[in-house]
Amino acid sequence: MKSLLSDKKGAAKLLFKWLPFKHNLAQKFSLGWRDIPCPVIFAIHGRCWGGGLQLVSGGDFRIASPDANFSIMEAKWG
């Protein structure tokens, strides 16, 4: 154990090997839809901002009502 901790590259490899996922948590939810063996359909009504937009972008089909509103603040921040 001591030799493993002294080797930083070896410790990092071991850590990433045992992590359940290598994305951040929001990406895990967005990309998790790919593992479902049937089409994923999102119905969007009203505001779909930030994390909600990230979730629906991972689906196969998106159906939006005429009053749906989409926004990502990162585009405004530059």
PDB file of N, CA, C and O in Angstrom:
ATOM      1  N   MET A   1       0.821  -1.190   0.000  1.00  0.00           N
ATOM      2  CA  MET A   1       0.000   0.000   0.000  1.00  0.00           C
ATOM      3  C   MET A   1       0.866   1.256   0.000  1.00  0.00           C
ATOM      4  O   MET A   1       0.570   2.215  -0.713  1.00  0.00           O
ATOM      5  N   LYS A   2       1.930   1.254   0.793  1.00  0.00           N
ATOM      6  CA  LYS A   2       2.795   2.426   0.881  1.00  0.00           C
ATOM      7  C   LYS A   2       3.470   2.711  -0.461  1.00  0.00           C
ATOM      8  O   LYS A   2       3.586   3.866  -0.869  1.00  0.00           O
ATOM      9  N   SER A   3       3.914   1.652  -1.145  1.00  0.00           N
ATOM     10  CA  SER A   3       4.567   1.857  -2.438  1.00  0.00           C
ATOM     11  C   SER A   3       3.569   2.355  -3.487  1.00  0.00           C
ATOM     12  O   SER A   3       3.928   3.126  -4.377  1.00  0.00           O
ATOM     13  N   LEU A   4       2.331   1.914  -3.378  1.00  0.00           N
ATOM     14  CA  LEU A   4       1.301   2.362  -4.314  1.00  0.00           C
ATOM     15  C   LEU A   4       1.033   3.857  -4.142  1.00  0.00           C
ATOM     16  O   LEU A   4       0.873   4.580  -5.126  1.00  0.00           O
ATOM     17  N   LEU A   5       0.985   4.312  -2.908  1.00  0.00           N
ATOM     18  CA  LEU A   5       0.719   5.726  -2.659  1.00  0.00           C
ATOM     19  C   LEU A   5       1.902   6.610  -3.021  1.00  0.00           C
ATOM     20  O   LEU A   5       1.721   7.789  -3.327  1.00  0.00           O
ATOM     21  N   SER A   6       3.110   6.056  -2.988  1.00  0.00           N
ATOM     22  CA  SER A   6       4.273   6.863  -3.359  1.00  0.00           C
ATOM     23  C   SER A   6       4.358   7.061  -4.870  1.00  0.00           C
ATOM     24  O   SER A   6       4.931   8.047  -5.333  1.00  0.00           O
ATOM     25  N   ASP A   7       3.796   6.139  -5.636  1.00  0.00           N
ATOM     26  CA  ASP A   7       3.769   6.254  -7.098  1.00  0.00           C
ATOM     27  C   ASP A   7       2.458   6.935  -7.497  1.00  0.00           C
ATOM     28  O   ASP A   7       1.408   6.293  -7.504  1.00  0.00           O
ATOM     29  N   LYS A   8       2.509   8.211  -7.825  1.00  0.00           N
ATOM     30  CA  LYS A   8       1.282   8.970  -8.086  1.00  0.00           C
ATOM     31  C   LYS A   8       0.562   8.500  -9.342  1.00  0.00           C
ATOM     32  O   LYS A   8      -0.669   8.488  -9.376  1.00  0.00           O
ATOM     33  N   LYS A   9       1.305   8.112 -10.375  1.00  0.00           N
ATOM     34  CA  LYS A   9       0.650   7.631 -11.596  1.00  0.00           C
ATOM     35  C   LYS A   9      -0.073   6.319 -11.337  1.00  0.00           C
ATOM     36  O   LYS A   9      -1.192   6.118 -11.810  1.00  0.00           O
ATOM     37  N   GLY A  10       0.559   5.435 -10.593  1.00  0.00           N
ATOM     38  CA  GLY A  10      -0.077   4.156 -10.267  1.00  0.00           C
ATOM     39  C   GLY A  10      -1.316   4.343  -9.414  1.00  0.00           C
ATOM     40  O   GLY A  10      -2.322   3.663  -9.617  1.00  0.00           O
ATOM     41  N   ALA A  11      -1.248   5.262  -8.460  1.00  0.00           N
ATOM     42  CA  ALA A  11      -2.408   5.532  -7.607  1.00  0.00           C
ATOM     43  C   ALA A  11      -3.549   6.124  -8.425  1.00  0.00           C
ATOM     44  O   ALA A  11      -4.709   5.772  -8.208  1.00  0.00           O
ATOM     45  N   ALA A  12      -3.239   7.017  -9.363  1.00  0.00           N
ATOM     46  CA  ALA A  12      -4.281   7.618 -10.204  1.00  0.00           C
ATOM     47  C   ALA A  12      -4.930   6.566 -11.096  1.00  0.00           C
ATOM     48  O   ALA A  12      -6.149   6.571 -11.270  1.00  0.00           O
ATOM     49  N   LYS A  13      -4.128   5.661 -11.663  1.00  0.00           N
ATOM     50  CA  LYS A  13      -4.690   4.596 -12.504  1.00  0.00           C
ATOM     51  C   LYS A  13      -5.618   3.700 -11.693  1.00  0.00           C
ATOM     52  O   LYS A  13      -6.697   3.331 -12.155  1.00  0.00           O
ATOM     53  N   LEU A  14      -5.189   3.354 -10.481  1.00  0.00           N
ATOM     54  CA  LEU A  14      -6.018   2.508  -9.630  1.00  0.00           C
ATOM     55  C   LEU A  14      -7.313   3.218  -9.256  1.00  0.00           C
ATOM     56  O   LEU A  14      -8.382   2.607  -9.252  1.00  0.00           O
ATOM     57  N   LEU A  15      -7.220   4.489  -8.948  1.00  0.00           N
ATOM     58  CA  LEU A  15      -8.404   5.257  -8.583  1.00  0.00           C
ATOM     59  C   LEU A  15      -9.401   5.300  -9.735  1.00  0.00           C
ATOM     60  O   LEU A  15     -10.590   5.059  -9.526  1.00  0.00           O
ATOM     61  N   PHE A  16      -8.940   5.604 -10.945  1.00  0.00           N
ATOM     62  CA  PHE A  16      -9.849   5.682 -12.084  1.00  0.00           C
ATOM     63  C   PHE A  16     -10.380   4.315 -12.489  1.00  0.00           C
ATOM     64  O   PHE A  16     -11.467   4.217 -13.058  1.00  0.00           O
ATOM     65  N   LYS A  17      -9.633   3.271 -12.207  1.00  0.00           N
ATOM     66  CA  LYS A  17     -10.111   1.921 -12.516  1.00  0.00           C
ATOM     67  C   LYS A  17     -11.315   1.571 -11.649  1.00  0.00           C
ATOM     68  O   LYS A  17     -12.238   0.905 -12.118  1.00  0.00           O
ATOM     69  N   TRP A  18     -11.319   2.007 -10.401  1.00  0.00           N
ATOM     70  CA  TRP A  18     -12.375   1.625  -9.475  1.00  0.00           C
ATOM     71  C   TRP A  18     -13.505   2.640  -9.377  1.00  0.00           C
ATOM     72  O   TRP A  18     -14.510   2.366  -8.721  1.00  0.00           O
ATOM     73  N   LEU A  19     -13.374   3.794 -10.005  1.00  0.00           N
ATOM     74  CA  LEU A  19     -14.494   4.736 -10.003  1.00  0.00           C
ATOM     75  C   LEU A  19     -15.621   4.169 -10.858  1.00  0.00           C
ATOM     76  O   LEU A  19     -15.346   3.602 -11.915  1.00  0.00           O
ATOM     77  N   PRO A  20     -16.880   4.301 -10.440  1.00  0.00           N
ATOM     78  CA  PRO A  20     -17.981   3.734 -11.218  1.00  0.00           C
ATOM     79  C   PRO A  20     -18.201   4.432 -12.554  1.00  0.00           C
ATOM     80  O   PRO A  20     -18.751   3.825 -13.473  1.00  0.00           O
ATOM     81  N   PHE A  21     -17.792   5.676 -12.689  1.00  0.00           N
ATOM     82  CA  PHE A  21     -17.925   6.397 -13.955  1.00  0.00           C
ATOM     83  C   PHE A  21     -16.856   7.471 -14.005  1.00  0.00           C
ATOM     84  O   PHE A  21     -16.375   7.934 -12.971  1.00  0.00           O
ATOM     85  N   LYS A  22     -16.493   7.858 -15.207  1.00  0.00           N
ATOM     86  CA  LYS A  22     -15.424   8.839 -15.365  1.00  0.00           C
ATOM     87  C   LYS A  22     -15.954  10.208 -15.781  1.00  0.00           C
ATOM     88  O   LYS A  22     -15.167  11.116 -16.046  1.00  0.00           O
ATOM     89  N   HIS A  23     -17.268  10.369 -15.844  1.00  0.00           N
ATOM     90  CA  HIS A  23     -17.863  11.657 -16.188  1.00  0.00           C
ATOM     91  C   HIS A  23     -18.309  12.332 -14.902  1.00  0.00           C
ATOM     92  O   HIS A  23     -18.299  11.725 -13.831  1.00  0.00           O
ATOM     93  N   ASN A  24     -18.691  13.565 -15.017  1.00  0.00           N
ATOM     94  CA  ASN A  24     -19.313  14.171 -13.843  1.00  0.00           C
ATOM     95  C   ASN A  24     -20.741  13.652 -13.725  1.00  0.00           C
ATOM     96  O   ASN A  24     -21.245  13.011 -14.648  1.00  0.00           O
ATOM     97  N   LEU A  25     -21.383  13.918 -12.617  1.00  0.00           N
ATOM     98  CA  LEU A  25     -22.686  13.321 -12.338  1.00  0.00           C
ATOM     99  C   LEU A  25     -23.743  13.729 -13.360  1.00  0.00           C
ATOM    100  O   LEU A  25     -24.563  12.899 -13.752  1.00  0.00           O
ATOM    101  N   ALA A  26     -23.743  14.974 -13.795  1.00  0.00           N
ATOM    102  CA  ALA A  26     -24.727  15.424 -14.781  1.00  0.00           C
ATOM    103  C   ALA A  26     -24.554  14.688 -16.104  1.00  0.00           C
ATOM    104  O   ALA A  26     -25.543  14.332 -16.745  1.00  0.00           O
ATOM    105  N   GLN A  27     -23.324  14.457 -16.516  1.00  0.00           N
ATOM    106  CA  GLN A  27     -23.090  13.712 -17.747  1.00  0.00           C
ATOM    107  C   GLN A  27     -23.551  12.272 -17.602  1.00  0.00           C
ATOM    108  O   GLN A  27     -24.052  11.688 -18.563  1.00  0.00           O
ATOM    109  N   LYS A  28     -23.393  11.691 -16.429  1.00  0.00           N
ATOM    110  CA  LYS A  28     -23.828  10.311 -16.218  1.00  0.00           C
ATOM    111  C   LYS A  28     -25.329  10.186 -16.453  1.00  0.00           C
ATOM    112  O   LYS A  28     -25.776   9.233 -17.092  1.00  0.00           O
ATOM    113  N   PHE A  29     -26.114  11.141 -15.942  1.00  0.00           N
ATOM    114  CA  PHE A  29     -27.551  11.094 -16.168  1.00  0.00           C
ATOM    115  C   PHE A  29     -27.889  11.311 -17.635  1.00  0.00           C
ATOM    116  O   PHE A  29     -28.788  10.654 -18.160  1.00  0.00           O
ATOM    117  N   SER A  30     -27.193  12.210 -18.302  1.00  0.00           N
ATOM    118  CA  SER A  30     -27.470  12.485 -19.709  1.00  0.00           C
ATOM    119  C   SER A  30     -27.106  11.309 -20.597  1.00  0.00           C
ATOM    120  O   SER A  30     -27.835  10.990 -21.536  1.00  0.00           O
ATOM    121  N   LEU A  31     -25.992  10.666 -20.309  1.00  0.00           N
ATOM    122  CA  LEU A  31     -25.529   9.567 -21.146  1.00  0.00           C
ATOM    123  C   LEU A  31     -26.141   8.230 -20.752  1.00  0.00           C
ATOM    124  O   LEU A  31     -26.068   7.270 -21.518  1.00  0.00           O
ATOM    125  N   GLY A  32     -26.737   8.154 -19.579  1.00  0.00           N
ATOM    126  CA  GLY A  32     -27.335   6.903 -19.115  1.00  0.00           C
ATOM    127  C   GLY A  32     -28.512   6.446 -19.952  1.00  0.00           C
ATOM    128  O   GLY A  32     -28.829   5.256 -19.976  1.00  0.00           O
ATOM    129  N   TRP A  33     -29.164   7.367 -20.638  1.00  0.00           N
ATOM    130  CA  TRP A  33     -30.313   7.004 -21.480  1.00  0.00           C
ATOM    131  C   TRP A  33     -29.904   6.083 -22.616  1.00  0.00           C
ATOM    132  O   TRP A  33     -30.737   5.338 -23.132  1.00  0.00           O
ATOM    133  N   ARG A  34     -28.624   6.118 -23.019  1.00  0.00           N
ATOM    134  CA  ARG A  34     -28.163   5.274 -24.128  1.00  0.00           C
ATOM    135  C   ARG A  34     -28.237   3.793 -23.791  1.00  0.00           C
ATOM    136  O   ARG A  34     -28.326   2.961 -24.694  1.00  0.00           O
ATOM    137  N   ASP A  35     -28.201   3.449 -22.510  1.00  0.00           N
ATOM    138  CA  ASP A  35     -28.188   2.047 -22.096  1.00  0.00           C
ATOM    139  C   ASP A  35     -29.570   1.412 -22.062  1.00  0.00           C
ATOM    140  O   ASP A  35     -29.681   0.195 -21.910  1.00  0.00           O
ATOM    141  N   ILE A  36     -30.619   2.202 -22.200  1.00  0.00           N
ATOM    142  CA  ILE A  36     -31.980   1.658 -22.186  1.00  0.00           C
ATOM    143  C   ILE A  36     -32.255   1.028 -23.551  1.00  0.00           C
ATOM    144  O   ILE A  36     -32.022   1.669 -24.576  1.00  0.00           O
ATOM    145  N   PRO A  37     -32.747  -0.221 -23.586  1.00  0.00           N
ATOM    146  CA  PRO A  37     -32.890  -0.932 -24.866  1.00  0.00           C
ATOM    147  C   PRO A  37     -34.105  -0.530 -25.698  1.00  0.00           C
ATOM    148  O   PRO A  37     -34.431  -1.222 -26.663  1.00  0.00           O
ATOM    149  N   CYS A  38     -34.781   0.556 -25.361  1.00  0.00           N
ATOM    150  CA  CYS A  38     -35.909   1.026 -26.162  1.00  0.00           C
ATOM    151  C   CYS A  38     -35.747   2.528 -26.386  1.00  0.00           C
ATOM    152  O   CYS A  38     -34.979   3.175 -25.674  1.00  0.00           O
ATOM    153  N   PRO A  39     -36.457   3.092 -27.360  1.00  0.00           N
ATOM    154  CA  PRO A  39     -36.333   4.530 -27.608  1.00  0.00           C
ATOM    155  C   PRO A  39     -36.769   5.353 -26.396  1.00  0.00           C
ATOM    156  O   PRO A  39     -37.760   5.031 -25.740  1.00  0.00           O
ATOM    157  N   VAL A  40     -36.029   6.405 -26.110  1.00  0.00           N
ATOM    158  CA  VAL A  40     -36.344   7.307 -24.999  1.00  0.00           C
ATOM    159  C   VAL A  40     -36.963   8.570 -25.592  1.00  0.00           C
ATOM    160  O   VAL A  40     -36.338   9.259 -26.397  1.00  0.00           O
ATOM    161  N   ILE A  41     -38.201   8.865 -25.183  1.00  0.00           N
ATOM    162  CA  ILE A  41     -38.946   9.997 -25.725  1.00  0.00           C
ATOM    163  C   ILE A  41     -39.206  10.992 -24.594  1.00  0.00           C
ATOM    164  O   ILE A  41     -39.712  10.620 -23.535  1.00  0.00           O
ATOM    165  N   PHE A  42     -38.859  12.252 -24.828  1.00  0.00           N
ATOM    166  CA  PHE A  42     -39.108  13.314 -23.856  1.00  0.00           C
ATOM    167  C   PHE A  42     -40.214  14.217 -24.376  1.00  0.00           C
ATOM    168  O   PHE A  42     -40.188  14.627 -25.536  1.00  0.00           O
ATOM    169  N   ALA A  43     -41.183  14.528 -23.527  1.00  0.00           N
ATOM    170  CA  ALA A  43     -42.225  15.508 -23.830  1.00  0.00           C
ATOM    171  C   ALA A  43     -41.895  16.771 -23.044  1.00  0.00           C
ATOM    172  O   ALA A  43     -41.812  16.737 -21.816  1.00  0.00           O
ATOM    173  N   ILE A  44     -41.708  17.879 -23.745  1.00  0.00           N
ATOM    174  CA  ILE A  44     -41.259  19.120 -23.114  1.00  0.00           C
ATOM    175  C   ILE A  44     -42.386  20.143 -23.170  1.00  0.00           C
ATOM    176  O   ILE A  44     -42.933  20.438 -24.233  1.00  0.00           O
ATOM    177  N   HIS A  45     -42.716  20.671 -22.006  1.00  0.00           N
ATOM    178  CA  HIS A  45     -43.775  21.673 -21.886  1.00  0.00           C
ATOM    179  C   HIS A  45     -43.278  22.761 -20.947  1.00  0.00           C
ATOM    180  O   HIS A  45     -42.892  22.474 -19.814  1.00  0.00           O
ATOM    181  N   GLY A  46     -43.283  23.999 -21.403  1.00  0.00           N
ATOM    182  CA  GLY A  46     -42.814  25.101 -20.561  1.00  0.00           C
ATOM    183  C   GLY A  46     -41.309  25.278 -20.654  1.00  0.00           C
ATOM    184  O   GLY A  46     -40.719  25.084 -21.716  1.00  0.00           O
ATOM    185  N   ARG A  47     -40.692  25.647 -19.545  1.00  0.00           N
ATOM    186  CA  ARG A  47     -39.255  25.940 -19.523  1.00  0.00           C
ATOM    187  C   ARG A  47     -38.428  24.667 -19.447  1.00  0.00           C
ATOM    188  O   ARG A  47     -38.721  23.756 -18.672  1.00  0.00           O
ATOM    189  N   CYS A  48     -37.403  24.628 -20.260  1.00  0.00           N
ATOM    190  CA  CYS A  48     -36.427  23.541 -20.252  1.00  0.00           C
ATOM    191  C   CYS A  48     -35.055  24.202 -20.250  1.00  0.00           C
ATOM    192  O   CYS A  48     -34.469  24.448 -21.304  1.00  0.00           O
ATOM    193  N   TRP A  49     -34.554  24.485 -19.062  1.00  0.00           N
ATOM    194  CA  TRP A  49     -33.330  25.272 -18.915  1.00  0.00           C
ATOM    195  C   TRP A  49     -32.255  24.461 -18.215  1.00  0.00           C
ATOM    196  O   TRP A  49     -32.551  23.587 -17.400  1.00  0.00           O
ATOM    197  N   GLY A  50     -31.020  24.756 -18.537  1.00  0.00           N
ATOM    198  CA  GLY A  50     -29.861  24.212 -17.820  1.00  0.00           C
ATOM    199  C   GLY A  50     -29.822  22.700 -17.764  1.00  0.00           C
ATOM    200  O   GLY A  50     -29.678  22.032 -18.789  1.00  0.00           O
ATOM    201  N   GLY A  51     -29.951  22.162 -16.557  1.00  0.00           N
ATOM    202  CA  GLY A  51     -29.879  20.718 -16.358  1.00  0.00           C
ATOM    203  C   GLY A  51     -30.999  19.968 -17.055  1.00  0.00           C
ATOM    204  O   GLY A  51     -30.801  18.845 -17.519  1.00  0.00           O
ATOM    205  N   GLY A  52     -32.182  20.583 -17.134  1.00  0.00           N
ATOM    206  CA  GLY A  52     -33.288  19.950 -17.847  1.00  0.00           C
ATOM    207  C   GLY A  52     -32.981  19.782 -19.323  1.00  0.00           C
ATOM    208  O   GLY A  52     -33.295  18.751 -19.918  1.00  0.00           O
ATOM    209  N   LEU A  53     -32.370  20.795 -19.908  1.00  0.00           N
ATOM    210  CA  LEU A  53     -31.983  20.715 -21.313  1.00  0.00           C
ATOM    211  C   LEU A  53     -30.895  19.671 -21.519  1.00  0.00           C
ATOM    212  O   LEU A  53     -30.874  18.977 -22.535  1.00  0.00           O
ATOM    213  N   GLN A  54     -30.000  19.565 -20.559  1.00  0.00           N
ATOM    214  CA  GLN A  54     -28.955  18.551 -20.657  1.00  0.00           C
ATOM    215  C   GLN A  54     -29.561  17.151 -20.588  1.00  0.00           C
ATOM    216  O   GLN A  54     -29.108  16.250 -21.294  1.00  0.00           O
ATOM    217  N   LEU A  55     -30.573  16.958 -19.754  1.00  0.00           N
ATOM    218  CA  LEU A  55     -31.221  15.652 -19.667  1.00  0.00           C
ATOM    219  C   LEU A  55     -31.916  15.285 -20.972  1.00  0.00           C
ATOM    220  O   LEU A  55     -31.732  14.178 -21.479  1.00  0.00           O
ATOM    221  N   VAL A  56     -32.720  16.209 -21.528  1.00  0.00           N
ATOM    222  CA  VAL A  56     -33.466  15.870 -22.737  1.00  0.00           C
ATOM    223  C   VAL A  56     -32.566  15.722 -23.955  1.00  0.00           C
ATOM    224  O   VAL A  56     -32.948  15.064 -24.923  1.00  0.00           O
ATOM    225  N   SER A  57     -31.381  16.318 -23.928  1.00  0.00           N
ATOM    226  CA  SER A  57     -30.483  16.171 -25.077  1.00  0.00           C
ATOM    227  C   SER A  57     -29.948  14.749 -25.195  1.00  0.00           C
ATOM    228  O   SER A  57     -29.448  14.369 -26.254  1.00  0.00           O
ATOM    229  N   GLY A  58     -30.042  13.965 -24.144  1.00  0.00           N
ATOM    230  CA  GLY A  58     -29.577  12.587 -24.194  1.00  0.00           C
ATOM    231  C   GLY A  58     -30.608  11.606 -24.723  1.00  0.00           C
ATOM    232  O   GLY A  58     -30.283  10.439 -24.936  1.00  0.00           O
ATOM    233  N   GLY A  59     -31.841  12.044 -24.940  1.00  0.00           N
ATOM    234  CA  GLY A  59     -32.892  11.145 -25.411  1.00  0.00           C
ATOM    235  C   GLY A  59     -32.851  10.932 -26.917  1.00  0.00           C
ATOM    236  O   GLY A  59     -32.126  11.614 -27.641  1.00  0.00           O
ATOM    237  N   ASP A  60     -33.647   9.967 -27.370  1.00  0.00           N
ATOM    238  CA  ASP A  60     -33.713   9.667 -28.801  1.00  0.00           C
ATOM    239  C   ASP A  60     -34.658  10.623 -29.531  1.00  0.00           C
ATOM    240  O   ASP A  60     -34.370  11.064 -30.644  1.00  0.00           O
ATOM    241  N   PHE A  61     -35.785  10.936 -28.897  1.00  0.00           N
ATOM    242  CA  PHE A  61     -36.774  11.824 -29.497  1.00  0.00           C
ATOM    243  C   PHE A  61     -37.196  12.862 -28.473  1.00  0.00           C
ATOM    244  O   PHE A  61     -37.305  12.567 -27.283  1.00  0.00           O
ATOM    245  N   ARG A  62     -37.432  14.079 -28.945  1.00  0.00           N
ATOM    246  CA  ARG A  62     -37.910  15.159 -28.094  1.00  0.00           C
ATOM    247  C   ARG A  62     -39.111  15.802 -28.775  1.00  0.00           C
ATOM    248  O   ARG A  62     -39.033  16.225 -29.929  1.00  0.00           O
ATOM    249  N   ILE A  63     -40.220  15.871 -28.049  1.00  0.00           N
ATOM    250  CA  ILE A  63     -41.433  16.502 -28.563  1.00  0.00           C
ATOM    251  C   ILE A  63     -41.713  17.704 -27.674  1.00  0.00           C
ATOM    252  O   ILE A  63     -41.906  17.560 -26.467  1.00  0.00           O
ATOM    253  N   ALA A  64     -41.733  18.891 -28.273  1.00  0.00           N
ATOM    254  CA  ALA A  64     -41.909  20.119 -27.501  1.00  0.00           C
ATOM    255  C   ALA A  64     -43.247  20.767 -27.835  1.00  0.00           C
ATOM    256  O   ALA A  64     -43.665  20.793 -28.992  1.00  0.00           O
ATOM    257  N   SER A  65     -43.912  21.287 -26.809  1.00  0.00           N
ATOM    258  CA  SER A  65     -45.150  22.038 -27.017  1.00  0.00           C
ATOM    259  C   SER A  65     -44.792  23.412 -27.595  1.00  0.00           C
ATOM    260  O   SER A  65     -43.644  23.845 -27.495  1.00  0.00           O
ATOM    261  N   PRO A  66     -45.765  24.096 -28.196  1.00  0.00           N
ATOM    262  CA  PRO A  66     -45.473  25.414 -28.783  1.00  0.00           C
ATOM    263  C   PRO A  66     -44.950  26.441 -27.779  1.00  0.00           C
ATOM    264  O   PRO A  66     -44.237  27.368 -28.163  1.00  0.00           O
ATOM    265  N   ASP A  67     -45.293  26.289 -26.501  1.00  0.00           N
ATOM    266  CA  ASP A  67     -44.820  27.260 -25.511  1.00  0.00           C
ATOM    267  C   ASP A  67     -43.523  26.825 -24.822  1.00  0.00           C
ATOM    268  O   ASP A  67     -43.133  27.429 -23.823  1.00  0.00           O
ATOM    269  N   ALA A  68     -42.860  25.808 -25.325  1.00  0.00           N
ATOM    270  CA  ALA A  68     -41.601  25.354 -24.721  1.00  0.00           C
ATOM    271  C   ALA A  68     -40.519  26.415 -24.908  1.00  0.00           C
ATOM    272  O   ALA A  68     -40.459  27.086 -25.938  1.00  0.00           O
ATOM    273  N   ASN A  69     -39.678  26.551 -23.905  1.00  0.00           N
ATOM    274  CA  ASN A  69     -38.629  27.566 -23.895  1.00  0.00           C
ATOM    275  C   ASN A  69     -37.328  26.880 -23.496  1.00  0.00           C
ATOM    276  O   ASN A  69     -37.269  26.223 -22.457  1.00  0.00           O
ATOM    277  N   PHE A  70     -36.286  27.026 -24.308  1.00  0.00           N
ATOM    278  CA  PHE A  70     -35.008  26.359 -24.070  1.00  0.00           C
ATOM    279  C   PHE A  70     -33.924  27.396 -23.789  1.00  0.00           C
ATOM    280  O   PHE A  70     -33.893  28.454 -24.416  1.00  0.00           O
ATOM    281  N   SER A  71     -33.036  27.088 -22.844  1.00  0.00           N
ATOM    282  CA  SER A  71     -31.972  28.032 -22.530  1.00  0.00           C
ATOM    283  C   SER A  71     -30.790  27.316 -21.891  1.00  0.00           C
ATOM    284  O   SER A  71     -30.953  26.416 -21.067  1.00  0.00           O
ATOM    285  N   ILE A  72     -29.597  27.740 -22.293  1.00  0.00           N
ATOM    286  CA  ILE A  72     -28.355  27.304 -21.656  1.00  0.00           C
ATOM    287  C   ILE A  72     -27.603  28.573 -21.290  1.00  0.00           C
ATOM    288  O   ILE A  72     -27.224  29.343 -22.173  1.00  0.00           O
ATOM    289  N   MET A  73     -27.384  28.797 -20.020  1.00  0.00           N
ATOM    290  CA  MET A  73     -26.736  30.029 -19.566  1.00  0.00           C
ATOM    291  C   MET A  73     -25.269  30.105 -19.986  1.00  0.00           C
ATOM    292  O   MET A  73     -24.728  31.201 -20.125  1.00  0.00           O
ATOM    293  N   GLU A  74     -24.623  28.967 -20.188  1.00  0.00           N
ATOM    294  CA  GLU A  74     -23.219  28.987 -20.580  1.00  0.00           C
ATOM    295  C   GLU A  74     -23.017  29.729 -21.891  1.00  0.00           C
ATOM    296  O   GLU A  74     -21.973  30.348 -22.094  1.00  0.00           O
ATOM    297  N   ALA A  75     -24.005  29.677 -22.787  1.00  0.00           N
ATOM    298  CA  ALA A  75     -23.904  30.403 -24.053  1.00  0.00           C
ATOM    299  C   ALA A  75     -23.885  31.915 -23.803  1.00  0.00           C
ATOM    300  O   ALA A  75     -23.223  32.654 -24.530  1.00  0.00           O
ATOM    301  N   LYS A  76     -24.593  32.365 -22.799  1.00  0.00           N
ATOM    302  CA  LYS A  76     -24.615  33.788 -22.466  1.00  0.00           C
ATOM    303  C   LYS A  76     -23.300  34.218 -21.818  1.00  0.00           C
ATOM    304  O   LYS A  76     -22.828  35.334 -22.038  1.00  0.00           O
ATOM    305  N   TRP A  77     -22.715  33.329 -21.019  1.00  0.00           N
ATOM    306  CA  TRP A  77     -21.487  33.664 -20.310  1.00  0.00           C
ATOM    307  C   TRP A  77     -20.282  33.723 -21.227  1.00  0.00           C
ATOM    308  O   TRP A  77     -19.302  34.403 -20.926  1.00  0.00           O
ATOM    309  N   GLY A  78     -20.350  33.002 -22.363  1.00  0.00           N
ATOM    310  CA  GLY A  78     -19.225  33.023 -23.301  1.00  0.00           C
ATOM    311  C   GLY A  78     -18.351  31.917 -23.072  1.00  0.00           C
ATOM    312  O   GLY A  78     -17.346  31.770 -23.768  1.00  0.00           O
TER     313      GLY A  78
END
